[in-house]
Amino acid sequence: MAFLRKLCAIPLLVACLALQANAAYAKEWQEEVVKAAAKDLKKEYVFKDIGAEIYAYLNDNITKYLAIDDPELLAQRLTEDLQAISNDKHLVFHFKHQSADQETNSFKPPPPDKAESRMLDDKVGYFKLTVLTPFPETEASIVEAMANIADSEAIIIDMRDSPGGHPRANMFLWSYFYGQPTHLMTMKRRGRKER
């Protein structure tokens, strides 16, 4: 049966392509999936010149992808190639089997992450959160972690393992550092209204 595809714009202008299929992997849809990915990335990728380069590369190398029989290997190879072109580790292909009765038109964010914090000494707090997800559990975790280091004179925010996060969660975290409403970011998407 046919592949369904969807391009997800993740906050911080991250692109992700999820490939979904019924139980049987349909070889005849490989070309359609690769070409659709190329077209979507050319149109939606944050850096237009790199999107155009990806488009050209995928179309020029279509036979290489058609030779791959394993859908997970295809997703891996596409990921490796696109990350090599773009140097963007957020650009990832995923393959997953999905039955026709499962929901196919909504992106599911990662599960809530728990913030951790501790005092490194009397004056320095340490805060770590891996993924800033838009869940009440994440916000509650931030509240608890920030309360643990409330008496700090300085705070180290460890985001080394973070792939980014949802704007709502980002704004919630940064609200601890500003005494009044402060403009922190503007999101711009090609062909869409600024937010």
Contact map, one row per residue, 1 for C-alpha under 8 A:
111000000000000000001101110000000000000000000000000000000000000000000000000000000000000000000000000000000000000000000000000000000000000000000000000000000000000000000000000000000000000000000000000
111100000000000000001100010010000000000000000000000000000000000000000000000000000000000000000000000000000000000000000000000000000000000000000000000000000000000000000000000000000000000000000000000
111110000000000000111100010010001000000000000000000000000000000000000000000000000000000000000000000000000000000000000000000000000000000000000000000000000000000000000000000000000000000000000000000
011111000000000000111000000000000000000000000000000000000000000000000000000000000000000000000000000000010000000000000000000000000000000000000000000000000000000000000000000000000000000000000000000
001111100000000011110000000000001000000000000000000000000000000000000000000000000000000000000000000000000000000000000000000000000000000000000000000000000000000000000000000000000000000000000000000
000111110000000011100000000000000000000000000000000000000000000000000000000000000000000000000000000000001000000000000000000000000000000000000000000000000000000000000000000000000000000000000000000
000011111000001111000000000000000000100100000000000000000000000000000000000000000000000000000000000000000000000000000000000000000000000000000000000000000000000000000000000000000000000000000000000
000001111100001111000000000000000000000000000000000000000000000000000000000000000000000000000000000000000010000000000000000000000000000000000000000000000000000000000000000000000000000000000000000
000000111110111100000000000000000000000000000000000000000000000000000000000000000000000000000000000000000000000000000000000000000000000000000000000000000000000000000000000000000000000000000000000
000000011111111100000000000000000000000000000000000000000000000000000000000000000000000000000000000000000000000000000000000000000000000000000000000000000000000000001100000000000000000000000000000
000000001111110000000000000000000000000000000000000000000000000000000000000000000000000000000000000000000000000000000000000000000000000000000000000000000000000000011110000000000000000000000000000
000000000111110000000000000000000000000000000000000000000000000000000000000000000000000000000000000000000000000000000000000000000000000000000000000000000000000000011000000000000000000000000000000
000000001111111000000000000000000000000000000100000000000000000000000000000000000000000000000000000000000000000000000000000000000000000000000000000000000000000000000000000000000000000000000000000
000000001111111100000000000000000000000000000100000000000000000000000000000000000000000001100000000000000000000000000000000000000000000000000000000000000000000000000000000000000000000000000000000
000000111100111110000000000000000000000000001000000000000000000000000000000000000000000001110000000000000000000000000000000000000000000000000000000000000000000000000000000000000000000000000000000
000000111100011111000000000000000000000000000000000000000000000000000000000000000000000001111000000000000000000000000000000000000000000000000000000000000000000000000000000000000000000000000000000
000011110000001111100000000000000000100000000000000000000000000000000000000000000000000000111100000000000000000000000000000000000000000000000000000000000000000000000000000000000000000000000000000
000011110000000111110000000000000000000000000000000000000000000000000000000000000000000000001111000000000000000000000000000000000000000000000000000000000000000000000000000000000000000000000000000
001111000000000011111000000000001000000000000000000000000000000000000000000000000000000000001111000000000000000000000000000000000000000000000000000000000000000000000000000000000000000000000000000
001110000000000001111100000000000000000000000000000000000000000000000000000000000000000000000011110000000000000000000000000000000000000000000000000000000000000000000000000000000000000000000000000
111100000000000000111111100000000000000000000000000000000000000000000000000000000000000000000011111000000000000000000000000000000000000000000000000000000000000000000000000000000000000000000000000
111000000000000000011111100000000000000000000000000000000000000000000000000000000000000000000000111100000000000000000000000000000000000000000000000000000000000000000000000000000000000000000000000
000000000000000000001111100000000000000000000000000000000000000000000000000000000000000000000000111000000000000000000000000000000000000000000000000000000000000000000000000000000000000000000000000
100000000000000000001111110000000000000000000000000000000000000000000000000000000000000000000000000000000000000000000000000000000000000000000000000000000000000000000000000000000000000000000000000
100000000000000000001111111000000000000000000000000000000000000000000010000000000000000000000000000000000000000000000000000000000000000000000000000000000000000000000000000000000000000000000000000
111000000000000000000001111111000000000000000000000000000000000000000000000000000000000000000000000000000000000000000000000000000000000000000000000000000000000000000000000000000000000000000000000
000000000000000000000000111111000000000000000000000000000000000001001000000000000000000000000000000000000000000000000000000000000000000000000000000000000000000000000000000000000000000000000000000
000000000000000000000000011111110000000000000000000000000000000000000000000000000000000000000000000000000000000000000000000000000000000000000000000000000000000000000000000000000000000000000000000
011000000000000000000000011111111000000000000000000000000000000000000000000000000000000000000000000000000000000000000000000000000000000000000000000000000000000000000000000000000000000000000000000
000000000000000000000000011111111100000000000000000000000000000011000000000000000000000000000000000000000000000000000000000000000000000000000000000000000000000000000000000000000000000000000000000
000000000000000000000000000111111110000000000000000000000000010011000000000000000000000000000000000000000000000000000000000000000000000000000000000000000000000000000000000000000000000000000000000
000000000000000000000000000111111111000000000000000000000000000000000000000000000000000000000000000000000000000000000000000000000000000000000000000000000000000000000000000000000000000000000000000
001010000000000000100000000011111111100000000000000000000000000000000000000000000000000000000000000000000000000000000000000000000000000000000000000000000000000000000000000000000000000000000000000
000000000000000000000000000001111111110000000000000000000110010010000000000000000000000000000000000000000000000000000000000000000000000000000000000000000000000000000000000000000000000000000000000
000000000000000000000000000000111111111000000000000000000110000000000000000000000000000000000000000000000000000000000000000000000000000000000000000000000000000000000000000000000000000000000000000
000000000000000000000000000000011111111100000000000000000000000000000000000000000000000000000000000000000000000000000000000000000000000000000000000000000000000000000000000000000000000000000000000
000000100000000010000000000000001111111110000000000000000000000000000000000000000000000000000000000000000000000000000000000000000000000000000000000000000000000000000000000000000000000000000000000
000000000000000000000000000000000111111111000000000001110110000000000000000000000000000000000000000000000000000000000000000000000000000000000000000000000000000000000000000000000000000000000000000
000000000000000000000000000000000011111111100000000000100000000000000000000000000000000000000000000000000000000000000000000000000000000000000000000000000000000000000000000000000000000000000000000
000000100000000000000000000000000001111111111000000000000000000000000000000000000000000000000000000000000000000000000000000000000000000000000000000000000000000000000000000000000000000000000000000
000000000000000000000000000000000000111111111000001101100000000000000000000000000000000000000000000000000000000000000000000000000000000000000000000000000000000000000000000000000000000000000000000
000000000000000000000000000000000000011111111001011111100000000000000000000000000000000000000000000000000000000000000000000000000000000000000000000000000000000000000000000000000000000000000000000
000000000000000000000000000000000000001111111001001000000000000000000000000000000000000000000000000000000000000000000000000000000000000000000000000000000000000000000000000000000000000000000000000
000000000000000000000000000000000000000111111101001000000000000000000000000000000000000000000000000000000000000000000000000000000000000000000000000000000000000000000000000000000000000000001100000
000000000000001000000000000000000000000111111111011000000000000000000000000000000000000000000000000000000000000000000000000000000000000000000000000000000000000000000000000000000000000000000000000
000000000000110000000000000000000000000000011111001000000000000000000000000000000000000000000000000000000000000000000000000000000000000000000000000000000000000000000000000000000000000000001100000
000000000000000000000000000000000000000000001111111000000000000000000000000000000000000000000000000000000000000000000000000000000000000000000000000000000000000000000000000000000000000000000000000
000000000000000000000000000000000000000001111111111100000000000000000000000000000000000000000000000000000000000000000000000000000000000000000000000000000000000000000000000000000000000000000000000
000000000000000000000000000000000000000000000011111110000000000000000000000000000000000000000000000000000000000000000000000000000000000000000000000000000000000000000000000000000000000000000000000
000000000000000000000000000000000000000001001011111111000000000000000000000000000000110000000000000000000000000000000000000000000000000000000000000000000000000000000000000000000000000000000000000
000000000000000000000000000000000000000011111111111111100000000000000000000000000000000000000000000000000000000000000000000000000000000000000000000000000000000000000000000000000000000000000000000
000000000000000000000000000000000000000011000001111111110000000000000000000000000000000000000000000000000000000000000000000000000000000000000000000000000000000000000000000000000000000000000000000
000000000000000000000000000000000000000001000000111111111000000000000000000000000000100000000000000000000000000000000000000000000000000000000000000000000000000000000000000000000000000000000000000
000000000000000000000000000000000000010011000000011111111100000000000000000000000100110000000000000000000000000000000000000000000000000000000000000000000000000000000000000000000000000000000000000
000000000000000000000000000000000000011011000000001111111110000000000000000000000000000000000000000000000000000000000000000000000000000000000000000000000000000000000000000000000000000000000000000
000000000000000000000000000000000000010000000000000111111111000000000000000000000000000000000000000000000000000000000000000000000000000000000000000000000000000000000000000000000000000000000000000
000000000000000000000000000000000000000000000000000011111111100000000000000000000000000000000000000000000000000000000000000000000000000000000000000000000000000000000000000000000000000000000000000
000000000000000000000000000000000110010000000000000001111111110000000000000000000000000000000000000000000000000000000000000000000000000000000000000000000000000000000000000000000000000000000000000
000000000000000000000000000000000110010000000000000000111111110000000000000000000000000000000000000000000000000000000000000000000000000000000000000000000000000000000000000000000000000000000000000
000000000000000000000000000000000000000000000000000000011111110000000000000000000000000000000000000000000000000000000000000000000000000000000000000000000000000000000000000000000000000000000000000
000000000000000000000000000000000000000000000000000000001111111110000000000000000000000000000000000000000000000000000000000000000000000000000000000000000000000000000000000000000000000000000000000
000000000000000000000000000000100100000000000000000000000111111111000000000000000000000000000000000000000000000000000000000000000000000000000000000000000000000000000000000000000000000000000000000
000000000000000000000000000000000000000000000000000000000000111111100000000000000000000000000000000000000000000000000000000000000000000000000000000000000000000000000000000000000000000000000000000
000000000000000000000000000000000000000000000000000000000000111111110000000000000000000000000000000000000000000000000000000000000000000000000000000000000000000000000000000000000000000000000000000
000000000000000000000000000001100100000000000000000000000000111111110000010000000000000000000000000000000000000000000000000000000000000000000000000000000000000000000000000000000000000000000000000
000000000000000000000000001001100000000000000000000000000000011111111000000000000000000000000000000000000000000000000000000000000000000000000000000000000000000000000000000000000000000000000000000
000000000000000000000000000000000000000000000000000000000000001111111000000000000000000000000000000000000000000000000000000000000000000000000000000000000000000000000000000000000000000000000000000
000000000000000000000000000000000000000000000000000000000000000111111110110000000000000000000000000000000000000000000000000000000000000000000000000000000000000000000000000000000000000000000000000
000000000000000000000000001000000000000000000000000000000000000001111110110000000000000000000000000000000000000000000000000000000000000000000000000000000000000000000000000000000000000000000000000
000000000000000000000000000000000000000000000000000000000000000000011111110000000000000000000000000000000000000000000000000000000000000000000000000000000000000000000000000000000000000000000000000
000000000000000000000000100000000000000000000000000000000000000000011111111000000000000000000010000000000000000000000000000000000000000000000000000000000000000000000000000000000000000000000000000
000000000000000000000000000000000000000000000000000000000000000000000111111100000000000000000110000000000000000000000000000000000000000000000000000000000000000000000000000000000000000000000000000
000000000000000000000000000000000000000000000000000000000000000000011111111110000000000000000000000000000000000000000000000000000000000000000000000000000000000000000000000000000000000000000000000
000000000000000000000000000000000000000000000000000000000000000010011111111111000000000000000000000000000000000000000000000000000000000000000000000000000000000000000000000000000000000000000000000
000000000000000000000000000000000000000000000000000000000000000000000011111111100000000000001110000000000000000000000000000000000000000000000000000000000000000000000000000000000000000000000000000
000000000000000000000000000000000000000000000000000000000000000000000001111111110000000000001100000000000000000000000000000000000000000000000000000000000000000000000000000000000000000000000000000
000000000000000000000000000000000000000000000000000000000000000000000000111111111000000000000000000000000000000000000000000000000000000000000000000000000000000000000000000000000000000000000000000
000000000000000000000000000000000000000000000000000000000000000000000000011111111100000000011000000000000000000000000000000000000000000000000000000000000000000000000000000000000000000000000000000
000000000000000000000000000000000000000000000000000000000000000000000000001111111110000000111000000000000000000000000000000000000000000000000000000000000000000000000000000000000000000000000000000
000000000000000000000000000000000000000000000000000000000000000000000000000111111111000000000000000000000000000000000000000000000000000000000000000000000000000000000000000000000000000000000000000
000000000000000000000000000000000000000000000000000000000000000000000000000011111111100000000000000000000000000000000000000000000000000000000000000000000000000000000000000000000000000000000000000
000000000000000000000000000000000000000000000000000001000000000000000000000001111111111100100000000000000000000000000000000000000000000000000000000000000000000000000000000000000000000000000000000
000000000000000000000000000000000000000000000000000000000000000000000000000000111111111110110000000000000000000000000000000000000000000000000000000000000000000000000000000000000000000000000000000
000000000000000000000000000000000000000000000000000000000000000000000000000000011111111100000000000000000000000000000000000000000000000000000000000000000000000000000000000000000000000000000000000
000000000000000000000000000000000000000000000000010011000000000000000000000000001111111000000000000000000000000000000000000000000000000000000000000000000000000000000000000000000000000000000000000
000000000000000000000000000000000000000000000000010001000000000000000000000000000111111100000000000000000000000000000000000000000000000000000000000000000000000000000000000000000000000000000000000
000000000000000000000000000000000000000000000000000000000000000000000000000000000111111110000000000000000000000000000000000000000000000000000000000000000000000000000000000000000000000000000000000
000000000000000000000000000000000000000000000000000000000000000000000000000000000111011111100000000000000000000000000000000000000000000000000000000000000000000000000000000000000000000000000000000
000000000000000000000000000000000000000000000000000000000000000000000000000000000010001111110000000000000000000000000000000000000000000000000000000000000000000000000000000000000000000000000000000
000000000000011100000000000000000000000000000000000000000000000000000000000000000000000111110000000000000000000000000000000000000000000000000000000000000000000000100000000000000000000000000000000
000000000000011110000000000000000000000000000000000000000000000000000000000000100110000111111000000000000000000000000000000000000000000000000000000000000000000000000000000000000000000000000000000
000000000000001110000000000000000000000000000000000000000000000000000000000001100010000011111100000000000000000000000000000000000000000000000000000000000000000000000000000000000000000000000000000
000000000000000111100000000000000000000000000000000000000000000000000000001101100000000000111110000000000000000000000000000000000000000000000000000000000000000000000000000000000000000000000000000
000000000000000011100000000000000000000000000000000000000000000000000001001100000000000000011111000000000000000000000000000000000000000000000000000000000000000000000000000000000000000000000000000
000000000000000001111000000000000000000000000000000000000000000000000011001000000000000000001111100000000000000000000000000000000000000000000000000000000000000000000000000000000000000000000000000
000000000000000001111000000000000000000000000000000000000000000000000000000000000000000000000111110000000000000000000000000000000000000000000000000000000000000000000000000000000000000000000000000
000000000000000000011110000000000000000000000000000000000000000000000000000000000000000000000011111000000000000000000000000000000000000000000000000000000000000000000000000000000000000000000000000
000000000000000000011110000000000000000000000000000000000000000000000000000000000000000000000001111101000000000000000000000000000000000000000000000000000000000000000000000000000000000000000000000
000000000000000000001110000000000000000000000000000000000000000000000000000000000000000000000000111111000000000000000000000000000000000000000000000000000000000000000000000000000000000000000000000
000000000000000000000100000000000000000000000000000000000000000000000000000000000000000000000000011111100000000000000000000000000000000000000000000000000000000000000000000000000000000000000000000
000000000000000000000000000000000000000000000000000000000000000000000000000000000000000000000000001111100000000000000000000000000000000000000000000000000000000000000000000000000000000000000000000
000000000000000000000000000000000000000000000000000000000000000000000000000000000000000000000000011111110000000000000000000000000000000000000000000000000000000000000000000000000000000000000000000
000000000000000000000000000000000000000000000000000000000000000000000000000000000000000000000000000111111100000000000000000000000000000000000000000000000000000000000000000000000000000000000000000
000100000000000000000000000000000000000000000000000000000000000000000000000000000000000000000000000001111100000000000000000000000000000000000000000000000000000000000000000000000000000000000000000
000001000000000000000000000000000000000000000000000000000000000000000000000000000000000000000000000000111110000000000000000000000000000000000000000000000000000000000000000000000000000000000000000
000000000000000000000000000000000000000000000000000000000000000000000000000000000000000000000000000000111111000000000000000000000000000000000000000000000000000000000000000000000000000000000000000
000000010000000000000000000000000000000000000000000000000000000000000000000000000000000000000000000000001111100000000000000000000000000000000000000000000000000000000000000000000000000000000000000
000000000000000000000000000000000000000000000000000000000000000000000000000000000000000000000000000000000111110000000000000000000000000000000000000000000000000000000000000000000000000000000000000
000000000000000000000000000000000000000000000000000000000000000000000000000000000000000000000000000000000011111000000000000000000000100000000000000000000000000000000000000000000000000000000000000
000000000000000000000000000000000000000000000000000000000000000000000000000000000000000000000000000000000001111100000000000000000010100000000000000000000000000000000000000000000000000000000000000
000000000000000000000000000000000000000000000000000000000000000000000000000000000000000000000000000000000000111110000000000000000000100000000000000000000000000000000000000000000000000000000000000
000000000000000000000000000000000000000000000000000000000000000000000000000000000000000000000000000000000000011111000000000000000011111011000000000000000000000000000000000000000000000000000000000
000000000000000000000000000000000000000000000000000000000000000000000000000000000000000000000000000000000000001111100000000000001111100011001000000000000000000000000000000000000000000000000000000
000000000000000000000000000000000000000000000000000000000000000000000000000000000000000000000000000000000000000111110000000000001000000011001100000000000000000000000000000000000000000000000000000
000000000000000000000000000000000000000000000000000000000000000000000000000000000000000000000000000000000000000011111000000000111100000001001100100000000000000000000000000000000000000000000000000
000000000000000000000000000000000000000000000000000000000000000000000000000000000000000000000000000000000000000001111100000000111000000000001000100000000000000000000000000000000000000000000000000
000000000000000000000000000000000000000000000000000000000000000000000000000000000000000000000000000000000000000000111110000011110000000000000000110110000000000000000000000000000000000000000000000
000000000000000000000000000000000000000000000000000000000000000000000000000000000000000000000000000000000000000000011111000011100000000000000000100110000000000000000000000000000000000000000000000
000000000000000000000000000000000000000000000000000000000000000000000000000000000000000000000000000000000000000000001111111111000000000000000000000110010000000000000000000000000000000000000000000
000000000000000000000000000000000000000000000000000000000000000000000000000000000000000000000000000000000000000000000111111111000000000000000000000000000000000000000000000000000000000000000000000
000000000000000000000000000000000000000000000000000000000000000000000000000000000000000000000000000000000000000000000011111110000000000000000000000000000000000000000000000000000000000000000000000
000000000000000000000000000000000000000000000000000000000000000000000000000000000000000000000000000000000000000000000011111100000000000000000000000000010000000000000000000000000000000000000000000
000000000000000000000000000000000000000000000000000000000000000000000000000000000000000000000000000000000000000000000011111110000000000000000000000000111100000000000000000000000000000000000000000
000000000000000000000000000000000000000000000000000000000000000000000000000000000000000000000000000000000000000000000011111111000000000000000000000000011111000000000000000000000000000000000000000
000000000000000000000000000000000000000000000000000000000000000000000000000000000000000000000000000000000000000000001111101111100000000000000000000010011111000000000000000000000000000000000000000
000000000000000000000000000000000000000000000000000000000000000000000000000000000000000000000000000000000000000000001111000111110000000000000000000010000011110000000000000000000000000000000000000
000000000000000000000000000000000000000000000000000000000000000000000000000000000000000000000000000000000000000000111100000011111000000000000000110000000011110000000000000000000000000000000000000
000000000000000000000000000000000000000000000000000000000000000000000000000000000000000000000000000000000000000000111000000001111100000000000000000000000000111000000000000000000000000000000000000
000000000000000000000000000000000000000000000000000000000000000000000000000000000000000000000000000000000000000011110000000000111111000000000000000000000000011001000000000000000000000000000000000
000000000000000000000000000000000000000000000000000000000000000000000000000000000000000000000000000000000000000010100000000000011111000000000000000000000000001111100000000000000000000000000000000
000000000000000000000000000000000000000000000000000000000000000000000000000000000000000000000000000000000000010110000000000000001111100000000000000000000000000001111000000000000000000000000000000
000000000000000000000000000000000000000000000000000000000000000000000000000000000000000000000000000000000000000110000000000000001111110001000000000000000000000000011100110000000000000000000000000
000000000000000000000000000000000000000000000000000000000000000000000000000000000000000000000000000000000000111110000000000000000011111001000000000000000000000000001100100000000000000000000000000
000000000000000000000000000000000000000000000000000000000000000000000000000000000000000000000000000000000000000100000000000000000001111101100000000000000000000000000111100000000000000000000000000
000000000000000000000000000000000000000000000000000000000000000000000000000000000000000000000000000000000000000100000000000000000000111111100000000000000000000000000000100000000000000000000000000
000000000000000000000000000000000000000000000000000000000000000000000000000000000000000000000000000000000000000000000000000000000000011111110000000000000000000000000000000000000000000000000000000
000000000000000000000000000000000000000000000000000000000000000000000000000000000000000000000000000000000000000111000000000000000000001111111000000000000000000000000000000000000000000000000000000
000000000000000000000000000000000000000000000000000000000000000000000000000000000000000000000000000000000000000111100000000000000001111111111100000000000000000000000000100000000000000000000000000
000000000000000000000000000000000000000000000000000000000000000000000000000000000000000000000000000000000000000000000000000000000000011111111110000000000000000000000000100110000000000000000000000
000000000000000000000000000000000000000000000000000000000000000000000000000000000000000000000000000000000000000000000000000000000000000111111111000000000000000000000000000000000000000000000000000
000000000000000000000000000000000000000000000000000000000000000000000000000000000000000000000000000000000000000011110000000000000000000011111111100000000000000000000000000000000000000000000000000
000000000000000000000000000000000000000000000000000000000000000000000000000000000000000000000000000000000000000001100000000000000000000001111111110000000000000000000000000010000000000000000000000
000000000000000000000000000000000000000000000000000000000000000000000000000000000000000000000000000000000000000000000000000000000000000000111111111000000000000000000000000000000000000000000000000
000000000000000000000000000000000000000000000000000000000000000000000000000000000000000000000000000000000000000000000000000000000000000000011111111100000000000000000000000000000000000000000000000
000000000000000000000000000000000000000000000000000000000000000000000000000000000000000000000000000000000000000000111100000000100000000000001111111110000000000000000000000000000000000000000000000
000000000000000000000000000000000000000000000000000000000000000000000000000000000000000000000000000000000000000000001000000000100000000000000111111111000000000000000000000000000000000000000000000
000000000000000000000000000000000000000000000000000000000000000000000000000000000000000000000000000000000000000000000000000000000000000000000011111111000000000000000000000000000000000000000000000
000000000000000000000000000000000000000000000000000000000000000000000000000000000000000000000000000000000000000000001110000000000000000000000001111111000000000000000000000000000000000000000000000
000000000000000000000000000000000000000000000000000000000000000000000000000000000000000000000000000000000000000000001110000011000000000000000000111111110010000000000000000000000000000000000000000
000000000000000000000000000000000000000000000000000000000000000000000000000000000000000000000000000000000000000000000000000000000000000000000000011111110000000000000000000000000000000000000000000
000000000000000000000000000000000000000000000000000000000000000000000000000000000000000000000000000000000000000000000000001000000000000000000000000011111000000000000000000000000000000000000000000
000000000000000000000000000000000000000000000000000000000000000000000000000000000000000000000000000000000000000000000010011110000000000000000000000011111110000000000000000000000000000000000000000
000000000000000000000000000000000000000000000000000000000000000000000000000000000000000000000000000000000000000000000000001110000000000000000000000000111110000000000000000000000000000000000000000
000000000000000000000000000000000000000000000000000000000000000000000000000000000000000000000000000000000000000000000000001110000000000000000000000000011111000000000000000000000000000000000000000
000000000000000000000000000000000000000000000000000000000000000000000000000000000000000000000000000000000000000000000000000111100000000000000000000010011111100000000000000000000000000000000000000
000000000000000000000000000000000000000000000000000000000000000000000000000000000000000000000000000000000000000000000000000111100000000000000000000000000111110000000000000000000000000000000000000
000000000000000000000000000000000000000000000000000000000000000000000000000000000000000000000000000000000000000000000000000001110000000000000000000000000011111000000000000000000000000000000000000
000000000000000000000000000000000000000000000000000000000000000000000000000000000000000000000000000000000000000000000000000001111000000000000000000000000001111110000000000000000000000000000000000
000000000000000000000000000000000000000000000000000000000000000000000000000000000000000000000000000000000000000000000000000000011100000000000000000000000000111111000000000000000000000000000000000
000000000000000000000000000000000000000000000000000000000000000000000000000000000000000000000000000000000000000000000000000000000100000000000000000000000000011111000000000000000000000000000000000
000000000000000000000000000000000000000000000000000000000000000000000000000000000000000000000000000000000000000000000000000000000100000000000000000000000000011111100000000000000000000000000000000
000000000000000000000000000000000000000000000000000000000000000000000000000000000000000000000000000000000000000000000000000000001110000000000000000000000000001111111000000000000000000000000000000
000000000000000000000000000000000000000000000000000000000000000000000000000000000000000001000000000000000000000000000000000000000110000000000000000000000000000011111000000000000000000000000000000
000000000011000000000000000000000000000000000000000000000000000000000000000000000000000000000000000000000000000000000000000000000011000000000000000000000000000001111100000000000000000000000000000
000000000111000000000000000000000000000000000000000000000000000000000000000000000000000000000000000000000000000000000000000000000011100000000000000000000000000001111110110000000000000000000000000
000000000110000000000000000000000000000000000000000000000000000000000000000000000000000000000000000000000000000000000000000000000001110000000000000000000000000000011111110000000000000000000000000
000000000010000000000000000000000000000000000000000000000000000000000000000000000000000000000000000000000000000000000000000000000000010000000000000000000000000000001111111000000000000000000000000
000000000000000000000000000000000000000000000000000000000000000000000000000000000000000000000000000000000000000000000000000000000000010000000000000000000000000000000111111100000000000000000000000
000000000000000000000000000000000000000000000000000000000000000000000000000000000000000000000000000000000000000000000000000000000001111001100000000000000000000000001111111110000000000000000000000
000000000000000000000000000000000000000000000000000000000000000000000000000000000000000000000000000000000000000000000000000000000001000000000000000000000000000000001111111111000000000000000000000
000000000000000000000000000000000000000000000000000000000000000000000000000000000000000000000000000000000000000000000000000000000000000000000000000000000000000000000011111111100000000100000000000
000000000000000000000000000000000000000000000000000000000000000000000000000000000000000000000000000000000000000000000000000000000000000000100000000000000000000000000001111111110000000000000000000
000000000000000000000000000000000000000000000000000000000000000000000000000000000000000000000000000000000000000000000000000000000000000000100100000000000000000000000000111111110000000000000000000
000000000000000000000000000000000000000000000000000000000000000000000000000000000000000000000000000000000000000000000000000000000000000000000000000000000000000000000000011111111100000000000000000
000000000000000000000000000000000000000000000000000000000000000000000000000000000000000000000000000000000000000000000000000000000000000000000000000000000000000000000000001111111110100000000000000
000000000000000000000000000000000000000000000000000000000000000000000000000000000000000000000000000000000000000000000000000000000000000000000000000000000000000000000000000111111110000000000000000
000000000000000000000000000000000000000000000000000000000000000000000000000000000000000000000000000000000000000000000000000000000000000000000000000000000000000000000000000001111110000000000000000
000000000000000000000000000000000000000000000000000000000000000000000000000000000000000000000000000000000000000000000000000000000000000000000000000000000000000000000000000001111111110000000000000
000000000000000000000000000000000000000000000000000000000000000000000000000000000000000000000000000000000000000000000000000000000000000000000000000000000000000000000000000000111111100000000000000
000000000000000000000000000000000000000000000000000000000000000000000000000000000000000000000000000000000000000000000000000000000000000000000000000000000000000000000000000000000111110000000000000
000000000000000000000000000000000000000000000000000000000000000000000000000000000000000000000000000000000000000000000000000000000000000000000000000000000000000000000000000000100111111000000000000
000000000000000000000000000000000000000000000000000000000000000000000000000000000000000000000000000000000000000000000000000000000000000000000000000000000000000000000000000000000101111100000000000
000000000000000000000000000000000000000000000000000000000000000000000000000000000000000000000000000000000000000000000000000000000000000000000000000000000000000000000000000000000000111110000000000
000000000000000000000000000000000000000000000000000000000000000000000000000000000000000000000000000000000000000000000000000000000000000000000000000000000000000000000000001000000000011111000000000
000000000000000000000000000000000000000000000000000000000000000000000000000000000000000000000000000000000000000000000000000000000000000000000000000000000000000000000000000000000000001111100000000
000000000000000000000000000000000000000000000000000000000000000000000000000000000000000000000000000000000000000000000000000000000000000000000000000000000000000000000000000000000000000111110000011
000000000000000000000000000000000000000000000000000000000000000000000000000000000000000000000000000000000000000000000000000000000000000000000000000000000000000000000000000000000000000011111000011
000000000000000000000000000000000000000000000000000000000000000000000000000000000000000000000000000000000000000000000000000000000000000000000000000000000000000000000000000000000000000001111101111
000000000000000000000000000000000000000000010100000000000000000000000000000000000000000000000000000000000000000000000000000000000000000000000000000000000000000000000000000000000000000000111111110
000000000000000000000000000000000000000000010100000000000000000000000000000000000000000000000000000000000000000000000000000000000000000000000000000000000000000000000000000000000000000000011111000
000000000000000000000000000000000000000000000000000000000000000000000000000000000000000000000000000000000000000000000000000000000000000000000000000000000000000000000000000000000000000000001111100
000000000000000000000000000000000000000000000000000000000000000000000000000000000000000000000000000000000000000000000000000000000000000000000000000000000000000000000000000000000000000000011111110
000000000000000000000000000000000000000000000000000000000000000000000000000000000000000000000000000000000000000000000000000000000000000000000000000000000000000000000000000000000000000000011011111
000000000000000000000000000000000000000000000000000000000000000000000000000000000000000000000000000000000000000000000000000000000000000000000000000000000000000000000000000000000000000001111001111
000000000000000000000000000000000000000000000000000000000000000000000000000000000000000000000000000000000000000000000000000000000000000000000000000000000000000000000000000000000000000001110000111
